[in-house]
Amino acid sequence: MTFPNEADLIAKIPTQLFIGGEWVDGENEPFAVLDPSTGKVLTHVANATPAQGTAALDAAVAVKESWARTPARERSEILRKAFERVIELRDEFALLMTIEMGKPLPEAQGEVNYGAEFLRWFAEEGPRVIGRYGATPEGNARMLVSKHPVGPCFLITPWNFPLAMATRKIGPALAAGNTVVVKPASLTPLTTLYLVKVFEEVGLPKGVINVITTRDTAGVSNVIMEDDRLRKVSFTGSTPVGVNLMKQAAEKVLRTSMELGGNAPFVVFEDADLDKAVDGVIAAKFRNIGQACTAANRIYVQKSIADEFSKRVAERVGSFKMGRGTEDGVIIGPLVEEKAVNKVAEMVEDAKSKGAEVVIGGNRGTGEGFFFEATVLNNVSLDSQVVTDEIFGPVLPIVQFEDEAEAVKLANSSEYGLMSYVFTEDFNRGQRMIDAIESGMMGLNIGVLSNAAAPFGGVKMSGVGKEGSFEGIEEYLYTKYTAVPDPYAGQ
């Protein structure tokens, strides 16, 4: 497979704001986007002011009615064309994500397929939005129930999956007939800008999508959130930021979708197929260098098999190649920024100070870039930060448990409830875990489960709402009930 020249690729990516169908300069000084594998500047992008955030919302409001009235099939065809174009540009999108975010190139290729699928899925869901009609139970009127777009949406996307998190929000919003303002993370804005260029190429009407890149995140977000014309906010990111956005949303009674933090338990019972469990934990922990809200964070292993499990995992991890994501065979790319490396290093030191054994890894990378070794910790204390907090890095902490009751208690001990993983060959136990573990999603004997056709979202402090699946488009629609006279009245 031949990938484009990196410099040529960066040169073709837009670096301006996209407002009302026009590429415009930011009014603040442009900010740098870094290659995390080197720490060097890739390019500079536009830095929007709060006034430009309002201008983006102005553009979305200006065309909200015309887009809502656009036939669902026409909206569908635009999304389908965008899907096909993203697939045509698969290699370019994959390389772009690798050099601006750091993930290994094979994973970036996987994200292109996954992210594009949301465009195809919601292209198909848009024309299927229907209501219902029927008599009231008393027979004195008829009920007409219809679905309508919620209105202008503010979509805030994270840095760790810059394509998939954008398409997972943009796809259903547009399919439902809404206009949007998108604010990508300042660490990885290039992928979103390139995606918007695709929408421009396939004929999306001006103003339907508006993109603002900025370092003044609070200032720009606040003016949009405080605007009476905004009707929905969708955010993927940290729980503290999500909580603040929900407080702001409450002031305007905005519809919200919040996909927040995670602290996923990965439970391995003594009757598990260890080969499957090891494969599962490697996939669930080290995908995206551990920088995923769905990442296995707390590895609970039944005591009788804990040493053997730790040994097998360490053997696998010991073979991992660390380096720039464009290099052949790399499993562990850089973390997204220096601050992330510092956080992971502090968490490992905290675990060690509380008695954890470093089975393998545990060190920062040497040389340029933001690297940390793939790490396995055994006999980890329950009060260690790697257990209580989301790690967001390539560290796998193992905690031992005695029996099923303790496993459930440990799994549910976190304030988060996004993802969980359970490995057992006992069918009945697996069914009990589905009922017992508090999470919005579960992998039962599987380590990777995200799919555009499946509802994605958590419980507790991991957020509200669902993305993807049939539920995903409902987040961007409101339901109206209209009463009409009974056609047989008076007869």
N, C-alpha and C positions, 0 to 999 in steps of 0.2 A: 504494500500500500504506500502510495506516495503522498506525503503531506506538503503543504505549501511552505515556502520560505517564511520564516517568522517575521522578518522585517517587512516583507511585502504584505503579509497578512495584517499586521498592526497598522500599516499605512492606509489600508482600505476601510478600517473601522471608523465610523463616525465618532467624533469627540465633542459634539455640541449637544445642546438641549433640543428636544423635539416637541414643539408646541404648535398646535393648530396646523399640523402638517408641514411645518417649516423647521429647518435646522437653524438654530440661533445660538449666539455666543452667550455664555453666562456673564452676569454683571459683576461677579467677584473674580478674584485671581484664580486661574485654572489650578487644579490640584493634580498631583502625580499619582499614577497607578504603578505599583511595583511588581516585579517578578519575584515571588517569595523564595525561589531557589537561589537567587543571587543578591536580592535586596536592591537591585538596580532598577532605574526608572524605565518602564515600557513606553509610556506616553503620558500626556496630560489631558484631562477632560474638563469640560465646562463646569463651573461652580455656581449653581443657581442661588439667587437671593430669595427671601420670602415673597417679594413682589412677583418674581417669576413663577413661584409656586402658585400664586393666585392667578397669574396669566394662564398657566396650564389648566387650572380648574375652569377658568373662563371659557377656554377652548372646548373643554369637555361638555360644559353646560350648553354651549351654543349649538351643538349638534345632537344633543341627547334625544330630542323628539324625532328627528329624521332617522337616526340610527334605530331607535325603538320601533319605528314604523317600517323599517326595511324588512322585507319578507325573510322569515327564518331560513329559507333555502338559500337566499343570497348571502346571508351572513355565514351560513354553513359552507358555501363554496369558497368564500375568502379564507376561512380557517383551514379548509382542506388544501387550498393552494399553498398556504403558509406551511402546513405540515410537509407537503411534497418538496417545497423549496428548502426547508431546514434539512431534510434527508439528503437532498442533492448537495448541500453544503456541509455534510456530516464531518468530513475531515477538517474543514476550516473551523467549525464550531468546537470540535474536540480539541484541536491544537490551541485555540484561543483560551479555552477554559484551563488547559494544563499550564499555560504560561502566565495567566493572570491569577490563578488560584492555587496551582501546585499539584493537583491530583494526577496520578499516573495516566498516561494516554489511553490505555485500554479502558480504564474506568470512565474517562471523559467520553470515549466513544459510546459506552453504555448509557451515559447520561443523555447524550444526544438522542438515542433511540427512545429512552424513557420520556424525556422532555417533549419530544415531537409527538409522542403518542397522546398527550393531553390535547394537542390541537386536533388530532384526528378524532379522538373520543368525543370531544365537545362539538366538533363539526357535525357529528352524528346525533348527539343529544339535543342540539338546538331545535331541529324540526319536530322533535318528539314532545315538546312542552305542550301539555293539554290541560283542560279543565274538565268540568262535568256539569250535567244538567239533570235535574230530577224533581219530583214532587216532594213537598214537605210531608211529614208524617200525618198532619191533619188534613192534607189534601186541599188546603185553601189558597196555596200559592205554589210557584215553581222556584227552585233554587238554581241560579246560574253562577257557577264558580269558575273564575278565570285567573290566569297567571300573568303577571306584568313585571317588567324590569324594575329593579329597585331605584335606579337612577345613577348619577355619577359616583364612581367608586375610586377610592384611594388605595392602591396596592403597594405594599412595602415588602420588598423581597430581601432575603439574606445573601451572604457571600458564598456559602458552602456548596450550594447547587444552583449556580447562577442562571442556567437555562431552565431546568425543570421547575424551579420554584416560580419563575416568571410565567411559563406556559400554564402551570397548574392554576394560576389565578386569572391570567388574561383570557385563556380559553373559555372558561364558563362565563366570565363576565361579558365577553363579546357575544357569545352564543345566545345569552339571555336577552341581549339587546341593550346593554349598558355601555356607556363611555367611561374611560378610565384615565387616571393619572398614576403613573408607575414611578416609584422611587427605588432604584436598585441600591444595594450596599456600595459605599464609596470604595471598599476594598476591591470589588470586582464588578465595575459598571460596564465593561466592554462587551460582555456577552449579551446583555440586555440591549445595548445600543445596536448591536449587529442584528438581533432579533427584530427590533423595530424597523430597521432598514428592510428586512424581509417583508414585513407587513406593508411597508410603503411600496415595495416592488410589486406585490400581488394585488394592489388596488384598494386597500382599506381607505375609506373616505377620510379626509382631513379632519382632525380633531377627535376622532374616535379613540385613538391612543395618543397620550402625551407622556413624555419621559423627562424627568428632571433628575440630574445628578448634582449632588451637593455635599459639601462638608459641613454646612450649617443645617444638620439634620433636624434639630429641635426647632429652629426658627422657621424653616420651610414647612415642616410637618404641622406646626402649631397653627399657622395661618390657614392651612387647608382644613384641618380638623375643626377649627372654630367657625368655618364658613357655613352659613345656613343652607347652602345649595348642595353640600355633600350629603350623600345618603348611606354610604357604606364604607367601612374600612376593613381591609384584610391584611393581616400582618403575620409574618413568620420570623421568629427571632427569640430573644431571651424573655424569660418570664417577667423580670422587673420592667422592661420596656413595654411589654404587652399589658401589664397591669396599669401602667400610666396611660396608655392609649385607651384602655377600656374606661378609665375614669373620665378622660376627655370625651369619649364617645357617649357616655351616660349624660353629659350636659346637653347633647343634641339628640339624644335617643337614636343614635346611629345603629344600623345593623352592623354586626361585627363577626369576623371569622379570625380566630387567634390560634395559630399553631406555635406553641411555646416550647419551653425547655423539656428535656427528658432525662431520666436516670434509669435506664432500662435494666431490669434484672434478667439474668440469664441463668436459669435453674437446670442443673444436671443431676438427675436421680441415678441411683446405683444400678437401675435396670436399663439405663440408656445404652444405645449403640454408641460406643465411645468414638468410633471413627466418624459417624455422623455428627456427634456432638462437637468434636474438634473441628471438623470442616465448618460447622455452623458458627462456632464462636470466632473462628478466624474471619469468616465473611461478615459477621455482625459487628465485630470489634474494629477491624482494620480497614474496612471500606472507607474511602475518602480520608484515610490516615486518621481514622477515629473521629473526624470532625463532622458528625452527623447527630441530629437529635434522636435518631433511632438507634444509635450505636449501643451495643451491649456495654453496660457501664459497671454493673455489680455482678460478678460471676460467682454464683452460689453452687457449690459442688458437694454432694453427699460425702461424708467423711471417709467412707470405705473405699472410695475411688479417687479421692482428691489428689493423692501423690501421683498416681498413674496419669490422671488427666493433666496435671501440671507438667509432667515430664513430656507428654506427647505434644502439648501446646508449645512448650519451650523449644522442642526439636523443630517444629514448623517455623516458629518465629525466628529461630537462629539462622534459617536459610534466606530470610528476607533481604533483598537488596535495597539500600537506601540511596536516593540520589534525585536528580532532576527528573520530573515526570516524563520527559521526552526520551529518556534513555531506555534501551531494551531491558526488560526484566525487572524494572523498578517496581517495588511494592509500596515502599514508604517514601513518599515525596515530602516536600517541606510543609510545615504548618503555615498558616496564612500570613502571620506577622510575628515580630519579635515578642510582642506582649503575650502571644499564645504560648510560645516556647517557655517564657518565664513562668507562666501559670502552671504548665505541666511539670516543670522542674520543681517548683515549690510543692506541688501535690505529692510527687514521688518522695521528696525529702521528708514531708510530713508523715507519709506512710512508713518510711524506714525508721523514723524516730519513735514510732509506736509499735515497732517489732516486726514489720513486714520483711520478708526475705525477697531480695531481688534475684529471681531465677535467671533472668537474662535482660540485657539492656540497662536502662536507667540513666542514660547520659545524654547530654546535648550533642548535636552533631558538631563536627569540627569544620573549620573553613567558612566560606561565605554562605549566606542563605539562612533560613529559619528552620533548622532540622532538630528533631528529637528521635532517639532510637526507639524502635519497637520494644516494648518492655512488658515483662510478665512478673507480677508480684504474687507471692504466696503467703498464707497465714496472715492476711490483712485484718487489722483491727476494725471493728464496726464503726468506731468514731473517727476513722481516717477520712480525709477530704476526698480521696478517690472513691469512697463509698457514699459519703453524704452529699457530694456535689457532682455536677456534670463535668466530666473530664475534658472532653473535646480534644482528644489527642490519643496517640497510639500506646496507651497504657492499659493492661489487662490485669485487674486485681482479683485474686481468688480468695473467697471466704468459704469456710467449711460449715456444713449444717448436719444435724443428726437425723431428722425425720421430716415427713411431709408437712406436719403442722408448723414446724419451725421454718421450713422453706417458704410457706405462704406468708407467715408473719414477717420474715425478712423482706420478701418481695414487695409487700405492701407497706413497708416502713418508710417509704419516701413520700414527700409531698407531691411528686410527679406521677403521672400515669399515662404516658404516651405509648410506649412499646414494652412488650415483655417477650421472653423466649423460654420455652420449656422443652426439655429433652427427656423422654421416657418412652419405653416400649409397652407400658401398661396402658391399654386403651381407656380403661375406666379412670385411671389417674389423670390422664390427659383431659378427659371431660370435666373432671373435678377442678382442674387448674383453670379451665376456661371460665368457670363460674367463680372461682375463688380469687384470682389475681385481678387487681384493679388497674386495668389499662385499656386504652381505646383500641389497641391492636395487639395481636399475639402471633408469634411464630411457633407452631407446635411441630418440633422436629425439623425446623427449617430456619435458616439464618438470614435470608433476604426475602422480603415479602412485598415491597412496594410495587404497585401496579396501578395504571391509570383507571382501570375498571373497578378498583377497590376503594372503599371509603377510608380516607386518611385523616386521623385526628385523635386527640387524647381526652383524658378526664382529669379531674383534680386540677393542679396548677399547670398542667400541660396544655390547657386551652379549651376553646369552645368551637363548635362547628366542625364540618367535614369538608375535605377537598377530594376531588376525583369522584368517580362512580356516578350513580344517579343522584346521590345526595349533593354532589358538588355544584350542580347547576341550580338547585333549590336555594342555595345560599345567596344567589343573585336575583331571586324572584320574590315578589310578594303575592299573596293570595287575596283576591277580592271576591266577596259574595254579593250578588245582586239578586234581589227578590223581584219577581215579575208576577203579574196576576195569573191566577189559574185560568187556563183557556176555556174551561167548562163552566165557569162561574155564571150563574143566571140561567143556565140551560135546564 
